[in-house]
Amino acid sequence: MKTIAVLNQKGGVGKTTTVTNIAAALAGFGAKVAVIDLDPQAHLTIHLGLEPQSIESGSYRVLTQSAKFESEIMMVRPNLWLLPANINLVGAESELVSVVGREIILREALQASEEQFDYCLIDCAPSLGLLTLNALAAAEEVLIPLQPHFLALQGFGKLLQTIELVNRRINPDLTVKWILLCMFDTRASLPNEVKSDIERFLHSARGTNSAWADAQVLPDFIRRNIKLAEAPSYGKTIFEYEQNCHGAEDYRKVAEYLHAQYRGSAETPSEGQAQQQPVETPQEAPAEQASDMPPSETQPAMQPDDAGEHREKPPIEIQEIRPPASDAPAEFTETPTDQNQHESDQQQY
């Protein structure tokens, strides 16, 4: 079983949407998938069509009452099982304060089910508390959904440091494997600039002992799509709500890529699905939206402003900020035209 924690301490970046739709796509390929809701807000549970307050079983009982994982999960779709959450999960951290080994409770609960599932995706709370620590202790890999703007990067370095500490002290098998860019606006140049910055940062970590030494930005991104925001209110995955929208297309491609990477195959067992795009091939937009192609395809990522000078990128935490080029004005020299005009003026006076 491949266990993946979907994590970002910033809220609203697409963690729950990513877990729901990647899991649904993998289940559609025929894989057996378990998803775990570790967020007291229970958004994953709601997204899959369940009412949290009507459910007694779930992640709270696994963490605080030593309940077995296999007895608490429920089948919510073909090939898809859910360990739900409810408001009781809010008190789990305080109840586990004095428990010895509290950070590895979930890992121990999952051990008995390793042979029953192909994938286990964990939807983490938007924090770095004990619930998230349990997810990191149980997972093999971390997938980080990220919005491609600079404010979203401010906590990225802190998140990597936390994962590094868990890797050294609790779970030596934990690595940051994937960065998924969500809410990608193909009409703006900023998302491509942020993507380039992240790729340079990850490239600089190659060959080191850091937990993100082998991390990579997924070749497919998730475009902005209103259907992705509407689907949870109906308790449906994007494939059930609107299977032909951009959101469904993008998450299907991401799931196909991950499934192919883990299976070591270029194709998935699904029929009628879009084939995996090579890493080198940029994501294509429909013909009617040719103008929505990423700016890197049609124009440089950084354009001169009205003054004719390139604007500087705002500083971010994840990379060393290079000092800007000297802005000192060049020495003034008279051109031949200016010199002739100057002599002409002198003659007039």
C-alpha positions as CSV (number, residue, x, y, z in Angstrom):
1,M,0.0,0.0,0.0
2,K,1.3,3.4,-1.0
3,T,0.5,5.9,1.7
4,I,0.4,9.6,0.7
5,A,-0.2,12.5,3.0
6,V,-1.8,15.5,1.2
7,L,-0.5,18.4,3.3
8,N,-0.3,22.2,3.4
9,Q,-0.7,24.2,6.6
10,K,-2.4,27.0,4.6
11,G,-6.1,26.5,4.1
12,G,-8.0,26.8,0.9
13,V,-5.3,25.5,-1.4
14,G,-7.2,22.4,-2.6
15,K,-6.1,19.6,-0.2
16,T,-9.6,18.1,0.2
17,T,-10.5,18.5,-3.5
18,T,-7.2,16.9,-4.5
19,V,-7.6,13.9,-2.1
20,T,-11.3,13.3,-3.2
21,N,-10.7,13.5,-7.0
22,I,-7.4,11.7,-7.2
23,A,-8.7,8.9,-5.0
24,A,-11.9,8.7,-7.2
25,A,-9.9,8.6,-10.4
26,L,-7.5,5.9,-9.0
27,A,-10.6,3.8,-7.9
28,G,-12.0,4.2,-11.3
29,F,-8.8,2.7,-12.7
30,G,-9.5,-0.4,-10.7
31,A,-7.2,0.3,-7.7
32,K,-8.4,-0.2,-4.2
33,V,-8.1,3.1,-2.4
34,A,-8.6,4.2,1.2
35,V,-8.9,7.9,2.2
36,I,-8.5,9.2,5.7
37,D,-10.1,12.4,6.9
38,L,-7.9,13.9,9.6
39,D,-9.5,17.4,9.5
40,P,-11.9,18.2,12.3
41,Q,-13.9,20.3,9.7
42,A,-14.7,16.9,8.0
43,H,-14.6,18.4,4.5
44,L,-13.5,15.2,2.9
45,T,-16.4,13.3,4.6
46,I,-18.8,15.9,3.4
47,H,-17.3,16.0,-0.1
48,L,-18.0,12.2,-0.4
49,G,-21.7,12.7,0.5
50,L,-21.8,11.8,4.2
51,E,-23.1,13.8,7.1
52,P,-20.3,14.0,9.8
53,Q,-22.7,14.3,12.7
54,S,-24.6,11.2,11.9
55,I,-21.4,9.1,11.9
56,E,-20.1,7.6,15.1
57,S,-17.2,5.7,13.7
58,G,-14.1,7.3,12.2
59,S,-10.7,8.7,12.7
60,Y,-11.5,10.0,16.2
61,R,-12.1,6.5,17.5
62,V,-9.0,5.1,15.8
63,L,-6.8,7.8,17.5
64,T,-8.3,7.9,20.9
65,Q,-10.0,4.6,21.6
66,S,-7.7,2.1,19.8
67,A,-10.4,1.2,17.4
68,K,-9.3,-1.0,14.4
69,F,-8.9,0.8,11.1
70,E,-10.7,-1.9,9.2
71,S,-13.7,-1.8,11.5
72,E,-14.1,2.0,11.2
73,I,-13.8,2.5,7.5
74,M,-16.8,2.5,5.2
75,M,-17.2,1.9,1.5
76,V,-18.4,5.0,-0.2
77,R,-17.8,4.2,-3.9
78,P,-16.7,1.1,-5.8
79,N,-13.1,0.5,-4.8
80,L,-13.1,3.5,-2.5
81,W,-13.2,3.4,1.3
82,L,-13.4,6.3,3.7
83,L,-12.3,6.7,7.4
84,P,-14.6,9.6,8.2
85,A,-14.2,12.5,10.6
86,N,-16.6,14.6,12.7
87,I,-16.4,17.4,15.2
88,N,-15.1,15.1,18.0
89,L,-11.8,15.1,16.3
90,V,-11.3,18.6,17.7
91,G,-10.6,17.1,21.2
92,A,-8.3,14.4,20.0
93,E,-5.1,16.4,20.4
94,S,-5.9,17.4,24.0
95,E,-6.9,13.8,24.9
96,L,-3.6,12.4,23.5
97,V,-1.3,14.8,25.3
98,S,-0.3,12.3,28.0
99,V,-0.4,9.2,25.7
100,V,2.9,7.6,25.1
101,G,3.6,7.2,21.4
102,R,0.7,9.4,20.5
103,E,2.4,10.5,17.2
104,I,2.4,6.9,15.7
105,I,-1.1,5.8,16.6
106,L,-2.3,6.0,13.0
107,R,0.7,4.3,11.6
108,E,0.2,1.3,13.9
109,A,-3.5,1.2,13.0
110,L,-2.7,1.0,9.3
111,Q,-0.2,-1.8,9.5
112,A,-2.9,-4.5,9.6
113,S,-4.5,-3.2,6.3
114,E,-1.4,-2.7,4.2
115,E,-2.2,-5.7,2.0
116,Q,-5.8,-4.8,1.5
117,F,-5.4,-1.5,-0.4
118,D,-3.2,-0.2,-3.2
119,Y,-3.3,3.4,-2.1
120,C,-4.1,5.3,1.1
121,L,-4.5,9.1,0.8
122,I,-4.6,11.2,4.0
123,D,-6.4,14.6,4.0
124,C,-4.5,16.6,6.7
125,A,-5.8,19.5,8.7
126,P,-4.6,23.0,7.8
127,S,-2.1,23.0,10.7
128,L,1.0,21.4,11.9
129,G,-0.4,19.8,15.1
130,L,-0.6,16.3,16.4
131,L,-3.2,15.2,13.8
132,T,-0.8,16.2,11.0
133,L,2.1,14.6,12.9
134,N,0.2,11.3,12.9
135,A,-0.4,11.6,9.2
136,L,3.3,12.2,8.5
137,A,4.4,9.4,10.8
138,A,2.1,7.0,8.8
139,A,2.9,8.2,5.3
140,E,5.7,7.3,2.9
141,E,5.3,10.3,0.7
142,V,3.9,13.9,0.9
143,L,2.0,15.6,-1.9
144,I,1.8,19.4,-1.4
145,P,-1.0,21.2,-3.2
146,L,0.1,24.8,-3.8
147,Q,-1.4,27.9,-5.2
148,P,1.0,29.5,-7.7
149,H,1.4,32.9,-6.1
150,F,4.1,34.3,-3.8
151,L,2.0,34.6,-0.6
152,A,1.3,30.9,-0.8
153,L,5.0,30.2,-0.7
154,Q,5.6,32.1,2.5
155,G,4.9,29.0,4.7
156,F,6.4,26.5,2.2
157,G,9.9,26.6,3.8
158,K,8.4,26.1,7.3
159,L,6.4,23.1,6.0
160,L,9.5,21.5,4.5
161,Q,11.3,22.0,7.8
162,T,8.6,20.2,9.7
163,I,8.7,17.3,7.3
164,E,12.4,17.2,7.7
165,L,12.1,16.9,11.5
166,V,9.6,14.1,11.2
167,N,11.9,12.4,8.7
168,R,14.8,12.5,11.1
169,R,13.1,11.7,14.4
170,I,10.0,9.7,13.7
171,N,9.6,8.4,10.2
172,P,12.9,8.0,8.2
173,D,11.0,6.7,5.2
174,L,9.0,10.0,4.8
175,T,9.8,12.1,1.7
176,V,8.3,15.0,-0.1
177,K,7.5,13.5,-3.5
178,W,5.1,15.8,-5.4
179,I,4.1,19.4,-5.7
180,L,0.7,20.0,-7.3
181,L,-0.1,23.5,-8.6
182,C,-3.8,24.2,-8.1
183,M,-6.0,27.1,-9.2
184,F,-3.6,27.7,-12.0
185,D,-4.5,30.7,-14.1
186,T,-3.2,30.1,-17.6
187,R,-3.8,33.7,-18.7
188,A,-1.3,35.2,-16.2
189,S,2.5,35.1,-16.2
190,L,2.9,35.0,-12.4
191,P,2.0,31.2,-12.0
192,N,4.7,30.3,-14.5
193,E,7.2,32.4,-12.6
194,V,6.3,30.8,-9.3
195,K,6.5,27.3,-11.0
196,S,10.0,28.1,-12.3
197,D,11.1,29.3,-8.8
198,I,9.9,26.1,-7.2
199,E,11.6,23.9,-9.8
200,R,14.9,25.8,-9.3
201,F,14.6,25.3,-5.6
202,L,13.9,21.6,-5.9
203,H,16.7,21.2,-8.4
204,S,19.2,22.7,-5.9
205,A,18.3,20.0,-3.4
206,R,19.2,17.1,-5.7
207,G,21.8,14.9,-4.3
208,T,21.4,16.2,-0.7
209,N,20.1,14.3,2.3
210,S,17.0,16.5,2.6
211,A,13.5,14.9,2.7
212,W,12.7,16.8,-0.5
213,A,15.8,15.8,-2.5
214,D,13.7,13.8,-5.0
215,A,10.6,16.1,-5.1
216,Q,9.2,17.3,-8.4
217,V,6.5,19.5,-9.6
218,L,3.8,17.4,-11.3
219,P,3.8,18.0,-15.0
220,D,0.0,18.5,-15.0
221,F,-1.6,21.4,-13.1
222,I,-5.2,22.1,-11.9
223,R,-6.8,25.0,-13.8
224,R,-9.3,27.3,-12.1
225,N,-12.7,25.7,-12.6
226,I,-16.0,26.7,-10.9
227,K,-17.2,23.1,-11.2
228,L,-14.6,22.0,-8.6
229,A,-16.1,24.4,-6.1
230,E,-19.6,23.3,-6.8
231,A,-19.2,19.6,-6.6
232,P,-18.7,19.3,-2.7
233,S,-22.1,20.9,-2.1
234,Y,-23.7,18.0,-3.9
235,G,-21.6,15.4,-2.1
236,K,-20.0,14.3,-5.4
237,T,-16.6,13.9,-7.0
238,I,-15.9,16.0,-10.0
239,F,-16.3,13.0,-12.2
240,E,-19.8,12.4,-10.9
241,Y,-20.7,16.1,-11.0
242,E,-19.3,17.1,-14.4
243,Q,-17.0,14.6,-16.0
244,N,-16.2,16.7,-19.1
245,C,-15.1,19.9,-17.4
246,H,-11.5,21.1,-17.1
247,G,-11.4,20.1,-13.4
248,A,-12.2,16.5,-14.2
249,E,-9.8,16.5,-17.1
250,D,-6.9,17.8,-15.0
251,Y,-7.4,15.5,-12.0
252,R,-7.8,12.5,-14.3
253,K,-4.4,13.4,-15.9
254,V,-2.7,13.8,-12.5
255,A,-4.1,10.5,-11.3
256,E,-3.0,8.7,-14.5
257,Y,0.5,10.1,-14.1
258,L,0.7,9.0,-10.4
259,H,-0.7,5.6,-11.2
260,A,1.8,5.1,-14.0
261,Q,4.7,6.2,-11.8
262,Y,3.8,3.8,-9.0
263,R,2.9,0.9,-11.4
264,G,5.9,1.5,-13.6
265,S,3.7,1.6,-16.7
266,A,3.1,4.2,-19.3
267,E,-0.7,3.5,-19.4
268,T,-3.4,3.0,-16.8
269,P,-6.0,0.1,-17.0
270,S,-8.8,2.6,-17.6
271,E,-10.6,2.6,-21.0
272,G,-11.6,5.7,-22.8
273,Q,-9.5,7.9,-20.6
274,A,-7.0,10.5,-21.8
275,Q,-3.5,9.1,-22.2
276,Q,-0.7,10.2,-19.9
277,Q,1.1,13.3,-21.1
278,P,4.9,13.1,-21.3
279,V,6.7,15.2,-18.7
280,E,8.1,17.4,-21.5
281,T,4.7,18.1,-23.1
282,P,3.0,21.2,-21.7
283,Q,-0.7,20.8,-20.8
284,E,-2.8,21.8,-23.7
285,A,-5.9,23.9,-23.6
286,P,-9.0,23.4,-25.8
287,A,-9.0,24.9,-29.2
288,E,-11.6,27.5,-28.2
289,Q,-9.4,28.7,-25.4
290,A,-6.2,29.0,-27.4
291,S,-5.7,32.4,-25.7
292,D,-5.6,30.7,-22.3
293,M,-2.3,29.0,-23.0
294,P,0.3,29.7,-20.3
295,P,2.3,32.8,-21.0
296,S,5.5,30.8,-21.2
297,E,4.1,29.3,-24.4
298,T,3.4,32.6,-26.1
299,Q,5.4,35.3,-24.4
300,P,8.3,35.7,-21.9
301,A,7.3,35.1,-18.3
302,M,8.5,38.6,-17.3
303,Q,7.5,41.6,-19.5
304,P,9.0,45.1,-19.5
305,D,6.8,47.7,-17.9
306,D,5.9,51.1,-19.3
307,A,9.2,52.6,-18.2
308,G,11.2,50.0,-20.2
309,E,12.7,48.4,-17.1
310,H,12.1,44.8,-16.0
311,R,10.1,44.5,-12.7
312,E,11.8,42.6,-9.9
313,K,10.3,39.4,-8.4
314,P,9.1,39.7,-4.8
315,P,11.3,37.8,-2.4
316,I,10.2,34.4,-1.3
317,E,11.5,32.1,1.5
318,I,12.3,29.0,-0.4
319,Q,15.3,30.3,-2.3
320,E,18.2,32.6,-1.9
321,I,17.4,36.0,-3.2
322,R,19.9,37.3,-5.6
323,P,20.9,41.0,-5.3
324,P,19.3,43.1,-8.0
325,A,21.4,44.5,-10.7
326,S,22.8,47.9,-10.0
327,D,20.3,50.7,-10.8
328,A,23.0,53.5,-10.8
329,P,22.5,55.7,-13.8
330,A,25.1,55.5,-16.5
331,E,27.4,58.5,-17.0
332,F,26.0,61.2,-19.2
333,T,27.7,61.6,-22.5
334,E,26.8,64.0,-25.2
335,T,25.8,62.5,-28.5
336,P,27.0,64.2,-31.7
337,T,23.5,65.6,-32.2
338,D,23.4,67.0,-28.7
339,Q,26.9,68.5,-29.1
340,N,26.0,70.2,-32.3
341,Q,22.8,71.6,-30.8
342,H,24.9,72.9,-27.8
343,E,27.4,74.7,-30.1
344,S,24.5,76.2,-32.1
345,D,23.0,77.6,-29.0
346,Q,26.3,79.2,-28.0
347,Q,26.5,80.9,-31.4
348,Q,23.1,82.4,-31.0
349,Y,24.2,84.0,-27.8
